[in-house]
């Protein structure tokens, strides 16, 4: 039998509003970590790049988690975007290369991502600079 003679039927799937199995599992994991954060302050990070997420899975997860009121963007050898989802304590963090390719992507379950906290050395430097400024007024 010639390969061209084999009938091929292409079927497309309709994407429902129900989360796909992988996304549903991630939501359950996020919920469990959110409970731990609320109960004893335990934080957790999910590395999305390490998961077999399709673009549809990623888009669905973004849509289901939504976006809250807090967001931040900064540049340091590429840009980074951080925002709290519509669920307090669940943060979406994306780091981009200089050509805007996603280099790393995480969901952090925490009160505030560590990357947004001032480093103690930077605070010390700021105190010294402000003291110097005030002394020289």
VENTATA-V569110 format. One record per residue. N is the residue number from 1. OMEGA is omega in degrees with one decimal (* if undefined). D_CENTER is the distance of its C-alpha to the mean C-alpha in Angstrom with 2 decimals. Layout:
N/OMEGA/D_CENTER
N/OMEGA/D_CENTER
This chain:
1/178.4/50.90
2/-177.3/49.28
3/178.9/45.46
4/-179.0/45.61
5/-179.9/47.59
6/-179.7/44.79
7/179.0/43.38
8/177.1/39.62
9/179.4/37.86
10/178.8/34.34
11/174.8/32.49
12/178.5/29.34
13/174.6/27.22
14/179.0/26.39
15/179.8/22.82
16/177.7/23.31
17/176.5/21.28
18/178.7/21.02
19/175.2/17.86
20/-172.3/18.69
21/-179.3/19.31
22/-180.0/16.22
23/177.8/13.95
24/177.9/16.42
25/177.0/16.26
26/178.8/12.51
27/177.1/13.11
28/178.6/16.05
29/178.7/14.33
30/179.1/11.74
31/179.4/14.94
32/179.0/16.86
33/176.6/14.56
34/175.3/14.55
35/179.1/18.31
36/177.6/18.55
37/-178.5/16.75
38/-175.6/19.22
39/-174.1/22.15
40/175.7/22.09
41/-178.8/19.15
42/179.8/17.60
43/-179.1/13.97
44/177.6/11.84
45/174.3/8.94
46/178.7/8.13
47/-176.2/8.21
48/179.8/7.56
49/-179.8/10.08
50/-178.1/12.58
51/179.2/12.84
52/-179.3/15.29
53/170.9/13.18
54/176.7/15.32
55/177.2/14.35
56/177.3/15.72
57/-178.6/13.63
58/179.6/10.36
59/179.7/12.07
60/178.7/13.34
61/176.9/10.21
62/-178.7/8.94
63/-177.9/12.54
64/179.4/13.01
65/177.8/10.35
66/179.0/11.46
67/179.0/10.95
68/-173.1/12.78
69/-172.8/14.98
70/173.7/13.14
71/-178.0/11.44
72/173.1/12.08
73/176.4/12.71
74/-178.3/14.66
75/175.2/16.45
76/-173.0/17.30
77/-174.2/18.39
78/-178.1/16.01
79/176.8/13.73
80/177.5/10.32
81/-179.9/8.54
82/172.5/6.94
83/174.0/7.65
84/179.3/8.69
85/177.2/8.89
86/178.5/12.55
87/-179.6/12.62
88/179.9/13.24
89/177.7/11.69
90/-174.3/8.39
91/176.0/5.69
92/-175.8/2.47
93/179.7/3.34
94/176.1/5.54
95/-177.0/9.04
96/172.3/12.00
97/177.4/15.54
98/178.0/18.47
99/173.0/19.10
100/171.0/15.65
101/178.8/14.68
102/179.8/11.14
103/-179.6/11.83
104/-179.3/8.77
105/-174.9/5.25
106/162.5/3.79
107/176.9/3.77
108/174.9/6.49
109/-173.6/9.55
110/176.8/11.77
111/175.5/13.93
112/-179.1/12.45
113/179.9/10.28
114/-176.1/13.05
115/179.5/12.33
116/-179.4/13.53
117/176.9/16.61
118/176.6/19.78
119/-179.7/21.20
120/177.9/24.71
121/178.1/26.39
122/177.7/25.06
123/177.5/26.35
124/178.3/29.65
125/179.3/29.95
126/179.7/29.28
127/-179.8/31.94
128/179.4/34.40
129/179.6/33.91
130/176.6/34.35
131/178.9/37.38
132/179.0/38.84
133/-178.3/38.44
134/-179.9/40.07
135/-176.5/42.86
136/177.7/43.70
137/*/43.98
